[in-house]
Amino acid sequence: PMENLIGGFQDILTPVNIAWIALGVTIGYVVGVLPGLGKGTAVAVAIPLTYYISPLAAIALLIGIAKGSTAGSAVSAILLNAPGEPSSAPTALDGYPLARQGKAHKALKMGLFASVIGDFISTLVLIVLAAPLAEYALLIGPVELCAILLLSLTFIGGLSGSSLSKGMIAACFGILCSTVGLEIETAIPRLTFGVLELQDGLPLIPVAIGMLATAEMIVQMGNHKSIDQQTSLLDEGNASREDKVVLWEDWKYCIPAIGRGTAIGTVVGILPGLGASVGSFLSYGATKKASKRPELFGKGAIEGVAAAESADNAVVPASLVPLFAIGIPGSVIAAILIAAFIIHGVTPGPMMFVEQPRLVYGIYAAMICASLLLLCIGFFGLRFFALVTKVPMRMIIPVVLFLCAIGAFLQGDGIFGVMVMLAFGVIGFLAKKLEFSFVTFLIGFVIGPSFELTFRQSIALLNRDITQIIDRPIAIAFIVLTVLTIWRIAVANEKKNRLAQKDSEIPQL
């Protein structure tokens, strides 16, 4: 393996291949900044452009696009509260408040550093543990995946804000919206109301853009004058060094968050079917639970940005583990890359290591180079992107809405996607005013389809007999973790209520 790795680096470290990787990372970063386009679209569109270049350069270009767009989606999330992808939604929760506080440079830099660290470590995990971890991935069936998703849903309680009941209402509404479309087993339309486009379900990107970006723009339309005055004051504050650089004080909070996020993102990436959104939401929720200052989350906690971005970017390399080792894609990107592999005469799976080991290690080397180039390109690009905060809000709002409409149009079957975006923009606006958690809505909406599918499959596999789950220790382990999580949330809420009641009983002087 060491000889192949050295040979892989020799193959990739040529001016032409480095240029292809740099081009891919740059394209991906720009695409990631534009709300709604996303890495899946960018990689799919770029595949036909790779016909006439070598297999290694082609795959390196596509991986560069995937990595760049994953990191770039944090830029619009932080500056405009319009995530480039749904998986960057947790980044906006604290990144956008930091930008409004005049700390856009700090948030952008921490987002980039967390992205690169998560991506790099996850790539090393792919290189070192691909084959052994793939063997465990084979043990994950529908029953185990259903238990994992159930554990994911329990984190909704941790992300529900001040009101647990409002958070759960929002989560249930998200799951309800995820059931729109043809029923899985019988293909009977559900909640479509005779609208043909709804038979495929509500498109994720327009829903996420509507709930986050469009709703935020509606809110800001009403008070753009005060926001412009606030922005002019913030620009003066931006001159201070503390607001532009990541201080050691920030790193003390962010290093544990990055480590936790990288671990969660890597595990989520290896397990097929979960996706980057699950990883980033889980990481954000776990970091909020473990934080010594949870009251800052949602108001400008920089470790929230670090947690979400490290997990989001760790998912991409880790999702290639089952693809390389057993030929099963672990994510949308991995599924799209199968087409690129086949076009260039490579069959993903364990035979790659036997038939074309040097190409595999060349891809590994390309991924490491892409991580380093991501740091360089992203760092020098931040100065340009941070200028967005100096533009008056009355000019930003139309541009953001235009970009949101483009993303919704491309990802939501044309004008139907724009209509969905506008509808959920109104719902998001009402949710903000009534203090319902749109975060838990998105979690329920993202996890809902997979949870329903695996739950139905589990019922069939267990022959409607719950006692048969005894033969599945992995599922039992995750169910136990779910129970412990619910117990911990219940104890924490009871303690909070008890303290609040005690404070209210203190006589006022």
JOKAJO-V878494 format. One line per field, one symbol per residue. psi: psi as a letter, one per 40 degrees, with the letter a starting at -180 (. if undefined). burial: # if it has 9 or more other ideal C-beta (glycine too) atoms within 8 Angstrom, else .. A space follows every 50 residues. Layout:
psi = ???
burial = ???
This chain:
psi = ddddddddddddfidddddddddddddddddddhhedidddddddeddee deiiddddddddddddddddddeddddddefghdideedddddddddddd eefdddddddddddddddddddddddddedddddddddehaddddddddd ddddeddeeeadhddddddddddddddeehahiddefhhhfdfehddede ihhddddddddcddddddddddfddddddddddddddediddedihiddd ddddddddddddddddddddhhediddddddddddddddeiegeeeheef hdddddddddddddddddeedddddeehheiddddddddddddffhhiad eddddfddddddddddddddddddddddddeddddeedeehidedddddd ddddddddddeffbdddddddddedddddddddefihedddddddddddd dddddddddddeffhddeedegdddddddddddddddddddddddddddd ddddehhh.
burial = ...##.###.###...##.########################..##..# ....##########################.##################. #######################.###.###.#####..#.######### ###########....##########.#######.....####.....##. ####################...#..##.##.###.##....#..#...# #.##.#######.#########.################.#....###.# ###########################.###.##.###.#####.#.### .##...###############.###.###.##..##.##...#..##..# #.##########...###.#############..################ ########..##.....##..#.######.##..##.##...#....... .........
